[in-house]
Amino acid sequence: MTSGGRDRVADVRGVVGAHLPGYRTESVVLLGEGLDNLAYEVNGELIVRFSKEPDPVRRAALVSHEARLLAAVADISPLPVPEPAFAVAELGCLAYRKLPGVPLSDTPRHLRSAHGTSIGARLGELLTALHAVPVGRLAGLVDTDLRPLAEWLQEARQDCVRVAGRVPAVRRRSVEAFLDAAPPHDGYNPAFSHNDLGIEHVLVDPVAWTVSGVIDWSDAAIVDPAYDFGVLHRDLGPAAARAAIGSRRTDTGDLTALHERAVFYARCGVFEDLAHGIETGQGKYVDKSLAAMEWLFPP
């Protein structure tokens, strides 16, 4: 992608014209920018996404793998997922038809809270289906991302230093206690998961408040199954996370350990999200991170 807003729009028009012959591009709108991707909406119906990975070889591999992965995920997921319209690996570009609904992150906070339990339960069904897939079935499609929890805690300490001035004073003692404590036990069975199930990647019908799709599978990997439950805990709160975890059918002791690790990941991740929002000027990340601290770090 070239630099500059107009050049990027021209790039989108060019890549669509080259790979969807006869398709007339009437409008191109910047849809959003996350940690990994820039996304554009074409004609209100097509999403064209570009990876921000700087290494061209890795960028091409990521896009190629995700296109194949989405086809596999469509056979697993109980919820709609993007179906690729085309992929241009050398440009880090993936295009797919827009799914119905709006990102949960774009809905009012009080409505997210009101519907968080039902949304959490539905996303728990998704995670249960993903985690049940034998990891060997996805060999070659996804990476394995298994880091010691002590490493997560160390990164959280570093991220907290970056955002220290924005952490509310009433939260600081609780934050310090968390960062000084030992992490939970590492023992768990790895599983396939979305690995970034934040509210910006969950689509909902804003009238019926049902989940209409899950997007951006670029980070999907073999991970600790507690991680995505932790993302739900961070973004939607404890009740939603409990509803999601409650959809699983396993030993009670396993669920207790799963919940403990989920809360740990939620607490670690909120500092990275806050830093991303501050450093990129995206207020919605700042707002949701500060809101999450209310339940993650009670005074």
Secondary structure, 3 states (H helix, E strand, C coil): CCCCHHHHHHHHHHHHHHHCCCCCCCCEEEEEECCCEEEEEECCCEEEEEECCCCHHHHHHHHHHHHHHHHHHHCCCCCCCCCEEEEEHHHCEEEEECCCCEEHHHCCHHHHHHHHHHHHHHHHHHHHHHHCCCHHHHCCCCEECCCCHHHHHHHHHHHHHHHHHHCCHHHHHHHHHHHHCCCCCCCCCCEEECCCCCHHHEEECCCCCCEEEECCCCCCEEECCHHHHHHHHHHHCHHHHHHHHHCCCCCHHHHHHHHHHHHHHHHHHHHHHHHHHHHHCCHHHHHHHHHHHHHHCCC
